[in-house]
């Protein structure tokens, strides 16, 4: 199908005006720059950060001061290209890596472009996201996906990339023993990634028995209620996907000497940590801030069947239902909501 003659001049978009205030409106379809492609959006996952912006109007220093389109977990079809992009890409189904680094700073040049100080990231004020019908993205950050990958799964390559990045930071490999705190979408995805990377023991903790049961069926070799004691110095790595200080403080002593601790979940700005234990065991402690160079691995994991993202989707919404989508996580049994703009 040739999309070039069918793309409209205007599109519908869902915009956050202020805390708890959304509106569906129209704006011009963006024109791709020389190195960009125009994507007709197919599916957009709802992230906790989207919900936080809706309910609080800000995340840390990032404040919604002008109308903002949320949504950064997106997939779609390329319908137009910039002058510097091969026109053969038109019609390609893609997963969007929702960021634009400067590519020239020290961090970008060494490959850590997720740490670019001038990063422009979807749905982070003042950069618009993908709760709309069309978006533009640099061509090399629109990653082709095979037919076996659904539109929803293509959108969820973004949270999968967080899991891939966390497991790389944790140095997960064949035979690893891994502890994961938190059985929300990121924790559940990370458990699947750890198994795909070769971990032979993946223990997931949470306070929800329902989510622990889901984890048992999708990645975890064992689950445990977050309030139960953990074995001391048993794991090669601990990945926190909860952001809860009690979970972090309980997980650190469970890591072997020389092991790794990776903080993924967002919680308090400051934590009380067992510094003596960190020193005596020479534990590696790091955070995760987005990802870099993860999409090829993520796509391969899904296309090969080693990761199942579709199983996480519990409800789908249209563009007129974004508020319901943003609040869907409060419903019992909810895991991942997606917005399909053309629904």
Buried (B, 14 or more C-beta within 10 A) or exposed (E): EEBEEEBEEEBBBBBBBEEEEBEBEEBEBBEBBEBBBBBBBBBBBBBBBBBBBBEEBEBEEBEBEEBBBBBBBBBBBBBBBBEEBEEEBBEBBBBBBBBBBBEEBEBBEEEBBBBBEEBBBBBBBEBBBBBBBBBBBBBEBBBBBEEEBBBBBBBBBBBBBBBBBBBBBBBBEEEBBBBBBBBBBBBBBBBBBBBBBEBEBBBBBBBBEEBBEBBBEBBBBEBBEBEEEBEEEBBBBBBBBBBBBEBBEBBBBBBBEEBBBBBBBBBEEEEEBEEEBBEEBEBBBEEBEBBBBBBEBBBEBBBEEEBBBEBBBBBBBBBBBBBBBBBBBEEEEBBBBBBBBEE
